Amino acid sequence: MKTRLFASIAAAVMLFASSAAFASSCPKHMKAIDEALKTTELSKADMAKVKGLRAKGEAMHKNGKHDESMKALSEAEKILGIK
């Protein structure tokens, strides 16, 4: 019984810690996109798409939807050639 309780508590702590760590990476990706936009030359269509994805990523981050935020930010980074 104690082992099961301990395992449940440990799993909850790990889930919370990983979620918080993932959430804190969104701003780092937004900053990388912002820096790349200063020097990268893109077509008007790609520039609009990157800016839209970046805005969507920030909005999702602010709403606590970090998986969706990272999906949008990753797509923007791919267009910019950020690894």
N, C-alpha and C positions, 0 to 999 in steps of 0.2 A: 504494500500500500504506500509506504513512504517512498519507495523507488519510483512508483508511477507518478506520485505527486511531484517529486523532484524533477523528473523528466518533463512533466508538463510545464512546470515553472521555467526550467531551462529553455525549453522550446519557445515559450512566450517571450522570454528575455532576448533570445537570439533573433526572433522575428522583429521585435521592436527595434533592436539595435541595427539590424540590416535595413529596415525601412528608413530610419533616421539618417543613416549613412547615404543611402540612395537619394534621399531628398536633398541632402546637402550638396550633391554633385550637380544638380540642375544649374545653380548659379555659375559654377565653373564652366559648364558647357556654354551657357549664354555669353559669358565673358569671352570665351575663345571665339565664338561666332562674331561678336562685336569687333574684336581685334582683327579678325580675318577680313571683315567687310571693309575695313579702312584701307587695305592694300590690294585686295583681290579685284580683278576685272572680270565682270560677268555680263552676260547679255541682260537687257532690261527685264526679260521674262524670268531668267534665273534669279536676278537680284530681287524681284518682287516675290518670287516663291520663297527664297531664303528668308527674307524679312517677314513674310507671313508665317512661315514655320517657326521662326524665332519668337514672334509675338504669341503664337499659339502655345509654344512651349512654356513661355513665362506665365501665361494665363492658367494653364493646367497646373503648373507648379504652385501658383498662389491658391488654387482651389484644392490642393492636396492630391492631385491626380498625377503622381510622379511617373508612373509607367507611361502614361500618355504623353507627358511632358518630354520624357527621354526619347520616345519614339519620334516626336516632331523635331527635337533638337538634333538627334542623330541623323535624320534625313537632311536637315540643313547643313550639318557638318560634312556629309557625304558630297553634297553639291559643291561645297567650298574646298573639298579635298583635305579636310582636317581628319587626321587619324586618331 
